[in-house]
């Protein structure tokens, strides 16, 4: 796992910290397990105490006292606003446009933000059969803002996804608007090397690198000719207080770190 020479931050800590900075106080967030879970709880413990968290298992307005280890963790029930069925989560909240932010990752992502969590290789005769969509496609279609969190490599950042499980900005020759998708689509891809932002055409462009990371490193980890923004910035590293919160308070058992 990579480290930040200045602060001793691991790649996972950088990604969780950077994702947390995308969240605003009062945002309604559809929380996923893994780094998105850590990022949301970090944001709630720091700059966004009013973050409204919804978990796919049915916990609405969850305020866990500790980091949940899964979407079925009992800590999500205590003091939550409501606990409902998955049908209510998707039909009454997500599909009606009430989810401000969604988090997703996948086995593959392309330049338009399309994600693959279904198969590697040909669908009829795949090399690898993946878990599939779950609620990912619905989140990608309906969330007002979508944050993608993935580690970069030529195997995961590909020219063309083998299968599109969750739609980005362009797919099948059309745009989201042309295909009638109500959500805003992906806004950021947060990686272990930097951040990609989607331009007006819907293409992912490198806009931010982390301290000590070069543009050449990022391009080498991308499977398509990655465009670089003219005003490339260097992202802030988590300080000692944030690292202490991540390591000692939020995830002392290193479930996600």
N, C-alpha and C positions, 0 to 999 in steps of 0.2 A: 504494500500500500504506500503510495507516495506521501511525502511529507513536505511541509513548508519550513524551510531552513530558519526563517525568522521567528515563527511562532510555534513550530512543532505541530502544526495542524495536519491531520491526515487528509487524504482526498475525500473521504466520506464526511469529515467535519466541515471541510470547505463547501461541499455541495449542500449539506444541511443548512449551513449558515447563509449561503447565497440564496437558497430557496426561501428561507424564512424572511429575507429582506423583500421578497416580492409580495408579501402578505401585509395587508393594511388592517388596522384596528376596525372591527366591525364587519370584515369580510365574511361571507358565508362560504365555507370550504367543504368540499367533498373529500374527505381525508382517506388516503390509501396507506397501507401498511408498508413498512420499510423506511427509507429516508424521508418520504413525504410526511409520514407520521411524526418523525423526529423534528422535521422542519416546522410543522404546525405547532407542536408543543413548545419548541424553542421560541417561536414568535409570540405565543400566548404568555410565556414566562418573561418576555422582555418588552417589546414595543407595541404588542397588540393584545392586551389583556381581554379585550372584548371580541376576540376572534370567535366566530360561531361555527363550531365543528360538527359535521354530520358524517357518521360512519355507515358504510354499506350494510352492516348488520342490523341497522335500525335505530341506533342511538342518535338522537337529535339534540343539539345543544350540549354536547358532551363536555364535561369539565373534569377529566381524570386527574387524580392526585398523583399518579405515577404514570410513566410511559406505558401505554397499552402494548401488549406483546402480540395481539392479533385483533381482528375486527370483532371477535367474540369474547374479548377480555371483560370480565365482570366489572372492572374499574370504570368502564364506559357507562354503566347503568347509574351508578351513584351520582345524584344531583343533576342528572341530565334532564332536559326539558321534557322529553318524551322518549319512549321506546316503542317503535312501530314495526310493521312488517316491511320486507324489502319492496313489495309492490307499492306501498305508500311512499317510500323513499324515492323510487323512480318515477312513479306516475304523478304524485302530488307535488314533489319538490323539483326533481331534476327536469322532467319533461315539461313542466310549466314555467321553466326559466328562472327558478329561484336560487340556483346555485351560481355564485359569482366565480369561484375558482375550483378547477379540478386538477388533479395530479395524475400523470400517467408515465409509464416507462414501457419498454418492450425489448424484444430480441433484435429488432431492426427498426431504424427510422430513416426516412429519406429527406431530401432537401425541402420538400413541401410540408414536412411534419406528419406524413402518414406513418402509422405504426403497425408493426407486425408482431402479434403474439399467438399466431395460429400454427404455421408450419415453416420449416426451412426446406427449400427445394420445391419440387412440383407438388401441388396439392393432392393429386391422386396417388402419388408415390413419393412421399416426403422423406428427406434425410432425417429430419427430427420433427416429431409431433409435439407442439407446444400446448400450454394450458387452454388457449383460446381467448375469447373476449371477456367473459364474465360481464361486468358492467362497463367495461372500457369503451366500447363503441358508443353507448348512450352518453357517457361523460364527454367524449370527444365531440359528439354532435350537439349537445345541449348546453354545456357549461359556457358561461360568458367569456371566461379566460381559461386557457389550458396551459399548464406548466408541465413540461416533459423533463424528467430527470433520468439521465443515462450516462454511463461511462463511455468515452469515445474510443473507437477502434475501427479499422476498415471493415471489420466483420459486422459491426452493429450500425455504423453510419454508412449506408449503402446508396448506390446510385438509384436502385429500384428495389422496393420491398418485394420479397417473394409472394407475399399475400398482404393485402391491406385489411387489417382487422379494425383499426380505428382511423377515421379520416382526418387528414390535415387540411391544407388550404387548396390543393389541387389533386384531383384523382379522376381516372377514366376520362381524361380530356376535358373536364369541367371544373369550375370553381365551386366553393361551398354555396355561394349565393345561387348559382345556376342550378345546383342540385337540391336546393330548398332546405339547407341546413340552418337552423336558427341560431346556434351558438357562435361565438366569436372565433373559435379555432385556437390553435397554438399561438402563444405570444413569446415564449422563451423555451430554449433547450438548455438546461443547466447541466454542465458536464464536469468531469474531474479536471479539465484543463482551462475552461472558460465558459462563456455564455454566447449562444447564438440567438439572434433576434430576427423576427420575420419582417421583411420589407413590404412595400405596397403591392408587390406582385405575388406575395405569399411565399417567397423563397427565404430560406434560413441564411443569415449573414453573420459572420463572426464580428461581434461588437465589443467583447470584453475578454481579456485573458487574465489569469491569476498571476500573482507575483512569482517571478522566476520561470514562467512559461513563455516560450517563443511562438510566434505565428507559424514558423516552420514545423514545430511539434504538433500544433493543432491540425495543420493541413495534412501532415503525414498520417494522422489518426482518422482522417475523413475519407470516405470512399467516393466522393465526388469532388470536382474542382470547386473548393470552398471560396466564396467571395469574402473579402475583408472590408469592413467599414472604414471610410477615410478617417473618421474620428475614433479610432480604437482606444479603449480605456483599459486601465489596469484595476482589477477588482480588489476591494479591501479584504484583508485577512481577518479571521476571527481573533479578537484580542484574548488576553489571559482570562478575563471574567467570563467570556462566552465559552471558552474551552473548559473552564472549571464547571460551568453549568451543564454542558454537554456530557462531560465525562463522569462527574461526581453526583450530579442531581438527576439528570434526565435519563442517561443510559449507562449507569455504573457497571452493568453486566455485559456491556458491549453487544447488545442484541443487534444493533444496526451499524455501530461504529466499528 
